[in-house]
């Protein structure tokens, strides 16, 4: 029986050692995989830097095989600028025309340089005009609601709209029955 227990202990120890070895190997593989990914990121960053340097040095007159790529980059940069401007507009922000600092569209002056904000003036004027128009429309509706109803009549002969006091049609001369 002792030999059976010795074999069992040896087997359990062997299995434990194998698990430890596999765990150690897995951990080392994970570390190596992460190191590989980090090195690949560094290589990609270096390629990106090479591309930026090439563009700075030869962007105006690139080799023919790079011209299409540089044109594509330029087009995408224009799109990015447009997208950023739209995001700013959606947030109610803009860049100060004087110093370039981001500011609220409705701020009368730039907090960075103190420049007057013409856009804010335009927005204020447009709001004032809209408010005046809305007030005029509301006033017209109120006046229409308060005004007595105008009664008209139509000539049965020709269909012309007439004032209620007309005895004869001003268009065809037909007598209007009261």
C-alpha positions in Angstrom: 0.0 0.0 0.0 2.9 2.3 0.7 4.1 1.9 -2.8 0.7 2.8 -4.1 0.7 6.0 -2.1 4.2 6.8 -3.2 3.2 6.4 -6.8 0.1 8.6 -6.2 2.3 11.3 -4.6 4.8 11.1 -7.4 1.9 11.3 -10.0 0.3 14.3 -8.2 3.7 16.0 -8.0 4.4 15.4 -11.7 1.0 16.8 -12.6 1.6 19.8 -10.3 5.0 20.4 -12.0 3.4 20.2 -15.4 0.7 22.7 -14.4 3.3 25.0 -13.0 5.4 24.7 -16.2 2.4 25.3 -18.5 1.3 28.3 -16.4 4.8 29.7 -16.5 5.0 29.1 -20.2 1.5 30.7 -20.8 2.5 33.7 -18.7 5.8 34.0 -20.6 4.0 33.6 -23.9 1.5 36.4 -23.0 4.4 38.7 -22.0 6.2 37.9 -25.3 3.0 38.4 -27.3 2.5 41.8 -25.6 6.2 42.7 -26.3 5.7 41.7 -30.0 2.6 44.0 -30.2 4.5 46.8 -28.6 7.4 46.5 -31.0 5.0 46.4 -33.9 3.4 49.6 -32.6 6.8 51.2 -32.4 7.6 50.1 -36.0 4.2 51.6 -37.2 5.0 54.8 -35.4 8.4 54.9 -37.0 6.9 54.4 -40.5 4.4 57.2 -39.7 7.3 59.5 -38.7 9.1 58.6 -42.0 5.9 59.5 -43.9 5.6 62.8 -42.1 9.2 63.7 -42.7 8.9 62.7 -46.4 5.8 64.9 -46.7 7.6 67.8 -45.0 10.7 67.4 -47.2 9.2 66.4 -50.6 5.4 67.2 -50.3 5.5 69.9 -52.9 7.3 67.7 -55.4 6.9 64.0 -54.4 8.1 61.0 -56.3 5.3 59.8 -58.7 4.6 56.7 -56.6 3.9 58.8 -53.5 1.9 61.6 -55.2 -1.5 59.8 -55.0 -0.9 58.9 -51.3 -0.1 62.5 -50.4 -3.1 63.8 -52.4 -5.3 61.4 -50.5 -3.8 62.6 -47.2 -4.4 66.2 -48.1 -8.1 65.5 -49.0 -8.6 63.6 -45.8 -7.1 66.5 -43.8 -9.6 68.9 -45.4 -12.5 66.5 -44.5 -11.2 66.3 -40.9 -11.1 70.1 -40.6 -14.7 70.3 -41.9 -15.8 67.6 -39.5 -14.1 69.4 -36.6 -15.8 72.7 -37.6 -19.2 71.0 -37.7 -18.6 69.4 -34.3 -17.8 72.9 -33.0 -20.9 74.4 -34.6 -23.0 71.6 -33.0 -21.6 72.5 -29.7 -22.2 76.2 -30.2 -18.4 76.9 -30.4 -16.1 78.6 -32.9 -12.5 79.6 -33.2 -11.7 83.3 -32.7 -10.8 84.8 -36.0 -8.0 86.9 -34.3 -6.2 84.4 -32.1 -7.8 81.0 -32.9 -8.9 80.2 -29.4 -12.1 78.2 -29.1 -15.0 80.3 -27.8 -18.7 80.3 -27.4 -20.5 81.6 -30.6 -22.6 83.9 -28.6 -19.8 85.5 -26.6 -19.5 89.1 -27.6 -15.7 89.1 -27.1 -12.9 86.5 -27.1 -11.7 85.6 -23.6 -8.2 84.9 -25.1 -7.5 88.2 -26.9 -10.5 90.4 -26.4 -11.4 90.6 -30.1 -15.0 91.5 -30.9 -17.1 88.5 -32.1 -18.9 89.5 -35.3 -20.7 86.1 -35.3 -22.2 86.9 -31.9 -23.5 90.2 -33.2 -25.1 88.5 -36.2 -26.7 85.8 -34.0 -28.0 88.5 -31.6 -29.4 90.5 -34.6 -31.0 87.4 -36.1 -32.6 86.5 -32.7 -33.9 90.0 -32.3 -35.4 90.0 -35.8 -37.0 86.5 -35.2 -38.4 87.8 -31.8 -39.8 90.9 -33.5 -41.4 88.9 -36.3 -42.9 86.5 -33.8 -44.3 89.4 -31.8 -45.8 91.0 -34.9 -47.4 87.7 -35.9 -48.8 87.2 -32.4 -50.1 90.8 -32.4 -51.7 90.2 -35.8 -53.4 87.0 -34.6 -54.6 88.8 -31.5 -56.0 91.7 -33.6 -57.7 89.3 -36.0 -59.2 87.4 -33.1 -60.5 90.7 -31.5 -61.8 92.2 -34.8 -65.4 91.8 -35.6 -66.2 89.3 -38.3 -66.5 91.0 -41.7 -69.7 89.8 -43.5 -69.6 89.7 -47.2 -72.0 88.5 -49.9 -71.5 87.1 -53.4 -73.3 88.3 -56.5 -75.5 85.4 -57.6 -75.1 86.4 -61.3 -71.2 86.6 -61.6 -69.8 85.5 -58.2 -68.1 88.8 -57.4 -67.5 89.3 -53.6 -69.5 92.4 -52.5 -69.9 94.5 -49.4 -73.1 93.7 -47.5 -74.5 97.2 -48.1 -74.2 97.0 -52.0 -77.6 97.0 -53.7 -76.1 96.4 -57.1 -73.1 94.3 -58.2 -70.1 96.5 -59.0 -68.9 94.0 -61.6 -72.1 93.0 -63.6 -74.7 95.6 -62.3 -77.1 92.9 -61.2 -79.5 93.9 -58.5 -78.8 92.3 -55.2 -81.7 91.0 -53.2 -81.4 91.9 -49.5 
